[in-house]
Amino acid sequence: MRSDESHLLDMLLAARKIKRFAADLTEQGFRESEIHQSAIIRELQVIGEAARLVSEPMKTQHPEMQWVQIAGMRNRLIHEYFRVDLKLVWQVVEQDIDALILRLEPLIPKES
């Protein structure tokens, strides 16, 4: 069984990838690029799956994380792939990823 730290690290790494993938990209550029859409949506799925697997005690200790919403986004991207709202995905990229990174970083133990 993987640890909470592993899942949190997966979330952090995926969020950082999204930042890299979206760097210098506009919403219009995102809408026109299937490659960027696929890459960003994939990492959002990783974030959501990892969030879903974080233990209940960890979730309770960190209510500042929007665990239900993060996992819910993953569920919509996976199960309703045929009607993904690209405007909503881009909104998450622009408005939520930086905050997610800032919340996750203190939860990841520093390497010795």
PAZAPA-4460 file (N, C-alpha, C; in steps of 0.05 Angstrom, whole numbers, plus 32768, in hexadecimal, padded with zeros to 4 digits):
% residues 112
    n_x    n_y    n_z   ca_x   ca_y   ca_z    c_x    c_y    c_z   seq   type   mol
   8011   7FE8   8000   8000   8000   8000   8012   8019   8000     1      M     A
   800B   802C   7FEF   801A   8044   7FEE   8012   8057   8005     2      R     A
   8025   8068   800C   8020   807A   8022   8013   8094   8019     3      S     A
   8009   80A3   802D   7FFE   80BD   8027   8013   80CF   801A     4      D     A
   802B   80CD   8025   8041   80DD   8019   8045   80D8   7FFC     5      E     A
   8043   80BF   7FF4   8045   80B8   7FD8   802F   80C4   7FC7     6      S     A
   8017   80C2   7FD1   8000   80CD   7FC3   8002   80EC   7FC1     7      H     A
   800A   80F8   7FD7   800D   8115   7FD6   8024   811E   7FC3     8      L     A
   8039   810E   7FC3   804F   8114   7FB0   8045   8111   7F93     9      L     A
   8035   80FC   7F8E   802A   80F9   7F73   8019   8111   7F6B    10      D     A
   8009   811B   7F7E   7FF9   8133   7F79   800A   814B   7F72    11      M     A
   801F   814F   7F82   8031   8166   7F7F   803F   8164   7F64    12      L     A
   804A   814D   7F5D   8058   814A   7F44   8046   814F   7F2C    13      L     A
   802E   8145   7F2E   801A   8148   7F18   8013   8166   7F15    14      A     A
   800F   8173   7F2C   8008   8190   7F2B   801F   81A0   7F1F    15      A     A
   8038   8199   7F25   804F   81A7   7F1A   8051   81A2   7EFC    16      R     A
   804A   8189   7EF3   804A   8183   7ED6   8035   8195   7EC8    17      K     A
   801E   8198   7ED4   8009   81A9   7EC8   8013   81C5   7EC5    18      I     A
   8021   81CF   7ED9   802D   81EA   7ED7   8040   81EC   7EBF    19      K     A
   8051   81D8   7EBC   8064   81D7   7EA6   8055   81D5   7E8B    20      R     A
   8041   81C4   7E8A   8033   81C0   7E71   8023   81D9   7E69    21      F     A
   801A   81E8   7E7C   8009   8200   7E77   801A   821A   7E75    22      A     A
   8033   8218   7E7A   8044   8230   7E79   8042   823C   7E5D    23      A     A
   803F   8256   7E5C   803D   8265   7E43   8026   825C   7E31    24      D     A
   8012   824F   7E3D   7FFB   8246   7E2D   7FE3   8258   7E35    25      L     A
   7FD4   8260   7E21   7FBB   826F   7E26   7FA4   825B   7E26    26      T     A
   7F8D   8265   7E2F   7F75   8253   7E2E   7F70   824B   7E11    27      E     A
   7F72   825D   7DFE   7F6D   8257   7DE2   7F82   8242   7DD8    28      Q     A
   7F9B   8245   7DE0   7FAF   8232   7DD9   7FA9   8217   7DE4    29      G     A
   7F9F   8216   7DFD   7F97   81FD   7E09   7F81   81F0   7DFA    30      F     A
   7F6D   8200   7DF2   7F56   81F5   7DE4   7F5E   81EA   7DC8    31      R     A
   7F73   81F5   7DBD   7F7B   81ED   7DA2   7F8F   81D7   7DA2    32      E     A
   7F99   81CF   7DB9   7FAF   81BB   7DBB   7FA5   81A2   7DC8    33      S     A
   7FA0   818D   7DB8   7F99   8173   7DC4   7FAF   8168   7DD5    34      E     A
   7FC7   816D   7DCF   7FDE   8163   7DDF   7FDD   816F   7DFB    35      I     A
   7FDA   818A   7DFC   7FD8   8197   7E16   7FC0   818E   7E26    36      H     A
   7FA9   818C   7E18   7F91   8182   7E26   7F96   8167   7E32    37      Q     A
   7FA0   8154   7E22   7FA5   8139   7E2B   7FB9   8138   7E43    38      S     A
   7FCE   8147   7E41   7FE2   8147   7E56   7FD8   8153   7E70    39      A     A
   7FCA   8169   7E6E   7FC0   8176   7E86   7FA9   8166   7E92    40      I     A
   7F97   815C   7E82   7F81   814C   7E8D   7F8C   8133   7E9A    41      I     A
   7FA0   8127   7E8E   7FAC   810F   7E9A   7FB7   8115   7EB6    42      R     A
   7FC5   812B   7EB9   7FD1   8132   7ED3   7FBB   8139   7EE7    43      E     A
   7FA5   8145   7EDE   7F8F   814A   7EF0   7F83   8130   7EFA    44      L     A
   7F82   811C   7EE8   7F79   8101   7EF0   7F8B   80F5   7F05    45      Q     A
   7FA5   80F8   7F02   7FB8   80EE   7F16   7FB4   80FC   7F30    46      V     A
   7FB1   8116   7F30   7FAD   8125   7F49   7F93   811B   7F57    47      I     A
   7F7E   8117   7F48   7F65   810E   7F54   7F66   80F2   7F5F    48      G     A
   7F73   80E0   7F50   7F76   80C5   7F5A   7F87   80C3   7F73    49      E     A
   7F9D   80D2   7F73   7FAE   80D2   7F8B   7F9F   80DE   7FA2    50      A     A
   7F90   80F3   7F9E   7F81   8100   7FB4   7F6C   80EC   7FBF    51      A     A
   7F60   80DD   7FAD   7F4C   80C9   7FB6   7F58   80B4   7FC8    52      R     A
   7F72   80AE   7FC3   7F7F   8098   7FD2   7F8C   80A2   7FEC    53      L     A
   7F8D   80BC   7FF0   7F98   80C6   800A   7F86   80BC   8020    54      V     A
   7F92   80B5   8037   7F83   80AA   804D   7F6F   80BF   8059    55      S     A
   7F5A   80B4   8065   7F47   80C6   8073   7F54   80D7   8089    56      E     A
   7F66   80CB   809A   7F72   80DB   80AE   7F82   80F3   80A2    57      P     A
   7F90   80EF   808C   7F9F   8104   807F   7F8C   8119   8074    58      M     A
   7F76   8110   8069   7F62   8123   805E   7F56   8134   8075    59      K     A
   7F51   8127   808B   7F46   8135   80A2   7F59   814A   80AE    60      T     A
   7F73   8143   80AE   7F88   8155   80B8   7F8C   816D   80A6    61      Q     A
   7F84   816A   808C   7F89   8180   8079   7F6F   8187   806A    62      H     A
   7F5C   8193   8078   7F43   819B   806C   7F46   81B2   8058    63      P     A
   7F5D   81BF   8058   7F62   81D4   8045   7F64   81CA   8028    64      E     A
   7F69   81B0   8026   7F6A   81A3   800B   7F4D   819D   8003    65      M     A
   7F46   81A1   7FEB   7F2B   819B   7FE2   7F2A   817F   7FD7    66      Q     A
   7F2D   816C   7FE9   7F2F   814F   7FE2   7F18   8146   7FD0    67      W     A
   7F00   814C   7FD8   7EE8   8142   7FCA   7EE7   814F   7FAE    68      V     A
   7EED   8168   7FAC   7EEC   8175   7F92   7F02   816B   7F7F    69      Q     A
   7F19   8167   7F8B   7F30   815D   7F7B   7F29   8141   7F70    70      I     A
   7F20   812F   7F81   7F18   8114   7F78   7F01   8116   7F65    71      A     A
   7EEE   8128   7F6A   7ED7   812B   7F58   7EDF   8133   7F3C    72      G     A
   7EF3   8145   7F3A   7EFD   814D   7F20   7F08   8135   7F11    73      M     A
   7F17   8125   7F1F   7F21   810D   7F13   7F0B   80FB   7F08    74      R     A
   7EF6   80F7   7F19   7EE0   80E6   7F11   7ED2   80F1   7EF8    75      N     A
   7ECF   810B   7EF6   7EC2   8116   7EDE   7ED4   8112   7EC6    76      R     A
   7EEE   8116   7EC9   7F00   8114   7EB2   7F02   80F7   7EA9    77      L     A
   7F00   80E4   7EBB   7F02   80C8   7EB4   7EE7   80BD   7EAA    78      I     A
   7ED2   80C2   7EB8   7EB9   80B5   7EB2   7EA8   80C5   7E9E    79      H     A
   7EAD   80DF   7E9B   7E9E   80EF   7E88   7EB2   80FB   7E74    80      E     A
   7EC5   80EB   7E6C   7EDA   80F4   7E59   7ECF   80FF   7E3F    81      Y     A
   7EB7   80F7   7E38   7EAB   80FE   7E1E   7E9F   811A   7E1F    82      F     A
   7E9E   8126   7E37   7E94   8142   7E39   7EA4   8152   7E4D    83      R     A
   7EBE   8151   7E4A   7ECF   8161   7E5B   7ECC   817E   7E54    84      V     A
   7EC9   818F   7E69   7EC5   81AB   7E66   7EE1   81B8   7E66    85      D     A
   7EEC   81BF   7E4E   7F07   81CA   7E4D   7F09   81E4   7E5A    86      L     A
   7EF4   81F4   7E5B   7EF4   820D   7E69   7EF9   8209   7E87    87      K     A
   7EEB   81F5   7E92   7EEF   81EE   7EAF   7F0B   81E3   7EB4    88      L     A
   7F15   81D2   7EA2   7F30   81C8   7EA6   7F44   81DF   7EA6    89      V     A
   7F41   81F2   7E93   7F54   8209   7E92   7F51   821A   7EAB    90      W     A
   7F39   821D   7EB4   7F34   822D   7ECD   7F43   8220   7EE4    91      Q     A
   7F43   8206   7EE7   7F52   81F8   7EFC   7F6F   81FD   7EF9    92      V     A
   7F79   81FC   7EE0   7F96   8201   7EDB   7F9D   821D   7EE4    93      V     A
   7F8D   8230   7EDC   7F94   824C   7EE2   7F8F   8254   7EFF    94      E     A
   7F7A   8249   7F0C   7F72   8253   7F26   7F79   8240   7F3D    95      Q     A
   7F7D   8227   7F38   7F80   8214   7F4F   7F9B   8206   7F51    96      D     A
   7FA9   8203   7F3C   7FC2   81F3   7F3D   7FD7   8200   7F4F    97      I     A
   7FDB   821A   7F4C   7FEF   8227   7F5D   7FE9   8223   7F7B    98      D     A
   7FCF   8227   7F82   7FC7   8224   7F9E   7FCB   8207   7FA7    99      A     A
   7FC5   81F4   7F96   7FC9   81D8   7F9C   7FE6   81D2   7FA2   100      L     A
   7FF7   81DC   7F91   8014   81D8   7F95   801D   81E4   7FB0   101      I     A
   8014   81FC   7FB6   801B   8209   7FD0   8011   81F9   7FE8   102      L     A
   7FFA   81ED   7FE5   7FEF   81DD   7FFC   7FFD   81C2   7FFE   103      R     A
   8005   81B7   7FE8   8012   819C   7FE9   802F   819D   7FF2   104      L     A
   803E   81B2   7FEA   805A   81B2   7FF0   8061   81AE   800E   105      E     A
   8053   81BB   8020   8059   81B7   803D   8052   819A   8047   106      P     A
   8041   818C   8038   8039   8171   8041   804D   815C   8038   107      L     A
   805F   8163   8027   8073   8150   801D   808C   8153   802E   108      I     A
   8095   813D   803B   80AD   813F   804B   80C6   8145   803A   109      P     A
   80D7   8156   8044   80F0   815C   8036   8102   8144   8036   110      K     A
   8110   8141   8020   8124   812B   8020   813B   8132   8031   111      E     A
   8147   811E   803E   815E   8124   804F   8177   8126   803F   112      S     A
***
